[in-house]
């Protein structure tokens, strides 16, 4: 090719090649990144074309397609790195503990200050093991009944039963009314 055509004329004649390859590779290109990469590939092909190696159209197709594939690989690699970073940060922030079924992060009880520790000790001794689990998870840690059920490996109805019994027991006792400071900060 004796380069009688300007690059702008080449683009007008061959722009559909870029769109063809974007479509063929099933690329979603809302920000035209792939289109721009295709233009750049076309410019490189235009600059480096050697007529004795074959037709220009074939060379355009080869270069455009390979540049687009390289960009896909680059973006995929970048996305995996970002996902790994987000996962690492999430684990560091939430200690990595998650509920088995929903995958929801478990809150750590670390940092929860109890205003009067004696009342919690007395309450723990007063309630059954399961009732205390409900108080600890629901009131202190702020977990939902579903999250408690997942954590303990029981049904939500069982957790509701623990809740009902704990509330009934606490209402019947004077434990709550005898202490003015039954709360968390």
C-alpha positions in Angstrom: 0.0 0.0 0.0 1.5 3.3 -1.0 -0.5 5.1 1.8 -2.4 7.4 -0.5 -5.3 7.4 1.9 -5.3 9.3 5.2 -5.9 7.5 8.4 -9.3 9.3 8.7 -10.4 7.9 5.4 -9.2 4.4 6.4 -11.2 4.7 9.6 -14.4 5.7 7.7 -13.9 2.7 5.4 -13.1 0.2 8.2 -14.8 1.4 11.3 -17.4 -1.4 11.1 -14.6 -3.9 11.6 -14.2 -2.6 15.2 -17.9 -2.9 15.9 -17.9 -6.4 14.3 -15.2 -7.7 16.6 -16.8 -6.0 19.7 -20.0 -7.8 18.8 -18.4 -11.1 17.9 -16.5 -11.2 21.2 -19.7 -10.3 23.0 -18.2 -7.2 24.7 -20.4 -4.7 26.5 -18.7 -1.3 25.9 -20.8 1.4 27.6 -17.7 3.7 28.0 -16.3 3.0 24.5 -13.0 1.7 25.9 -13.0 -1.2 23.5 -13.9 1.0 20.6 -11.0 3.3 21.4 -8.7 0.3 21.7 -9.9 -0.9 18.3 -9.2 2.5 16.8 -5.7 2.4 18.3 -5.2 -1.1 16.9 -6.3 0.1 13.5 -3.8 3.0 13.7 -1.0 0.6 14.6 -2.0 -1.7 11.7 -2.1 1.2 9.3 1.4 2.4 10.4 3.0 -1.1 10.4 1.3 -2.6 7.4 3.6 -4.4 4.9 1.8 -5.1 1.6 3.9 -8.1 0.8 2.6 -9.9 4.0 -1.1 -10.0 2.8 -4.2 -7.9 2.4 -4.7 -4.8 4.7 -8.3 -5.9 5.6 -7.0 -9.3 7.0 -4.2 -7.5 8.9 -6.8 -5.0 10.4 -9.0 -7.9 11.5 -6.1 -9.8 13.1 -4.7 -6.7 15.0 -8.1 -5.4 16.1 -9.3 -8.8 17.4 -6.1 -9.5 19.3 -5.9 -6.1 20.9 -9.5 -6.4 22.1 -8.8 -9.9 23.5 -5.7 -8.5 25.3 -7.9 -5.7 26.8 -10.5 -8.3 27.9 -7.7 -10.3 29.6 -6.3 -7.2 31.2 -9.7 -6.1 32.6 -10.4 -9.6 33.9 -7.1 -9.7 35.7 -7.7 -6.2 37.1 -11.2 -7.3 38.3 -9.8 -10.4 40.0 -7.2 -8.3 41.8 -9.9 -5.8 42.9 -12.2 -8.6 44.1 -9.3 -10.2 46.1 -8.6 -6.9 47.7 -12.2 -6.3 48.7 -12.4 -9.8 50.1 -9.2 -9.3 52.1 -10.4 -6.0 53.5 -13.8 -7.5 54.4 -12.1 -10.3 56.2 -9.9 -7.9 58.1 -12.8 -5.7 59.1 -15.3 -8.5 60.0 -12.8 -11.1 61.3 -13.9 -13.3 58.3 -16.7 -14.9 60.3 -19.9 -15.5 58.3 -23.2 -17.3 58.7 -23.3 -20.5 56.8 -26.5 -20.2 54.9 -26.9 -16.5 54.2 -23.2 -15.6 54.1 -23.9 -12.5 56.2 -21.0 -11.3 58.3 -21.1 -12.0 62.0 -20.6 -9.0 64.2 -17.9 -9.4 66.8 -18.9 -8.7 70.4 -15.5 -7.0 70.9 -16.0 -3.4 71.7 -19.4 -3.8 73.3 -19.2 -2.4 76.8 -21.7 -3.5 79.4 -22.6 -0.8 81.9 -23.1 -3.2 84.8 -21.4 -6.6 84.3 -22.9 -8.0 87.5 -26.4 -7.8 86.1 -25.3 -9.8 83.0 -23.7 -12.4 85.2 -26.8 -12.6 87.3 -29.0 -12.8 84.2 -26.9 -15.5 82.7 -27.3 -17.6 85.9 -31.0 -16.9 86.0 -31.8 -18.0 82.4 -31.4 -21.4 80.7 -28.5 -21.9 78.3 -30.7 -21.3 75.2 -32.4 -18.3 76.7 -29.0 -16.8 77.5 -28.0 -17.5 73.9 -31.0 -15.5 72.7 -30.2 -12.6 75.1 -26.5 -12.6 74.1 -27.1 -12.8 70.3 -30.2 -10.8 70.0 -29.8 -8.1 72.6 -26.1 -7.8 73.0 -24.8 -8.6 69.5 -27.8 -7.4 67.6 -28.3 -10.5 65.4 -31.7 -11.4 63.9 -33.5 -14.5 64.8 -32.7 -16.0 61.5 -29.0 -15.3 62.0 -29.1 -16.9 65.5 -30.8 -20.0 64.1 -28.1 -20.3 61.4 -25.3 -19.8 63.9 -26.8 -22.4 66.4 -27.9 -24.8 63.7 -31.6 -24.8 64.8 -34.9 -23.6 63.4 -36.1 -20.0 63.6 -39.1 -21.4 65.6 -36.7 -22.7 68.2 -35.1 -19.3 68.5 -38.5 -17.7 68.8 -39.3 -20.2 71.6 -36.1 -19.2 73.5 -37.1 -15.6 73.1 -40.7 -16.2 74.4 -39.4 -18.2 77.4 -36.7 -15.7 78.3 -39.1 -12.7 78.1 -41.7 -14.6 80.2 -39.1 -15.5 82.8 -37.7 -12.0 82.9 -41.2 -10.4 83.3 -42.1 -12.8 86.1 -38.9 -12.0 88.0 -37.9 -8.8 89.7 -34.4 -9.0 88.2 -34.9 -6.2 85.7 -36.7 -3.9 88.0 -34.1 -4.3 90.7 -31.3 -2.9 88.5 -31.6 0.6 87.0 -28.6 0.1 84.7 -29.7 -2.9 82.5 -28.3 -1.8 79.2 -25.4 -1.7 76.8 -23.6 1.5 75.8 
